[in-house]
Structures are given as structure tokens and as C-alpha cells.
Amino acid sequence: MTYWVYENIPLRRTRVHLGSCSFCRDGRGIHGGGKRPSGAWYGPFDTVQEAERLAASRKRLDNQKCPECLPISEEEATEQEAT
């Protein structure tokens, strides 16, 4: 299992995905992959923690896991509400 990070430049956000996610497709995404004016894929990463570190390093306003392939747990939701 691999993890990828998509950085959406216009929306100033990142999303961590499983490589098998239909939005990721092992870094090819839905628009064919690579770096484009609208964003870029980073990876693959062996762990979700590695992917999250890269996402945080991009210093975007919104860093989250993909809700389709990596839905957050109730515990994570409670932590997000507290901040």
C-alpha cells in the first residue's frame, strides 16, 4: 500500500490519498498526473505519516486526508473540532 499527496495550488490545500484511490490512481490523478499549473502529486510514500509530513511541509491552509479513501475516525473528528 502506498500513499500520495496532491497539492491543489489555486485552492491552497493538500490531500493525502491511498495510491489505489480513484482520485489518485498512483499519482496520475484524474487529469493525467505530473505537475500542472493547478497542482502536483508527491509520492509514493510507504506510510501515511510520511505523506502527512510532506503535506504539512507545503504550508497550505488546508491539509487533510482524502475523505473517500482515508475517512477520518471519530477520534480525529473530535480533535479537529477542538482546534
N, C-alpha and C positions, 0 to 999 in steps of 0.2 A: 504494500500500500504506500502510495506517495501523496504528498501534499504540495499544492501550488498556491501562489499569491497573485491575485490580479490587482493592479493599481489602476484605478479609474482617475485619470488626470483632471478632466473637467469637473467631476463631482468631488474631487479631493478625498477619495476614500480607497480603502483596500478591503479585499475579501480573501479569506483563506478557504481553499477548496480541496476536496479529495480529487486525485487525478482522474478518477472514474466519473466525476460529476458531469452531467450533460452541459453545464455552463463552462467547464474547464477543458474536458477532453485532453488530458495530459498536456496542458499548456497551449493547446491550439485554440481554445475558446470557441465562441460562436461566430467569430469573424475571421478565423484562419490563423490566429496566433501571431507571435512576433511582437515587435514594438511598433505601435501606431501612434498618431497624434492624440488619440483618445485614451491610450493606456498601454500597459505592458504586463507580460507574465513573467514571474520569477519562480524558479524551481528546476527540478523537483527537490523536495525536502523529505527526509526519512521520518521526521516526527512533526506533529502539529505544533510542538513548542518551537522548533526551528523556524517553521513558517510564520508563526506569530511574532517571533523576534524580528524577522525581516520586515513584516508588515509594520510593526511599531517603528522600525528604523526609517521608514519612508516619511514619517512625521505628517501623516494626513489626519484630518479632523475626525474621521470615522473609520475605525479598524474593527472589523468583525469577522466571524466565521460565516460561511455561506449558510443561510437558513434552510436550503434544500438538502445539502449533503452533510452538513455538520450542525444540525439544530442544537441550540443551547439547552442545557439542563435547567431544571427548576432552580437549582442552587446558583448557577451562573446568572439566571434572570434576576434573582433576588439581589445578588451582588451588584449588577448593573443598575438596578433601581435605587440602590443605596448611594450610588455615586452621583 
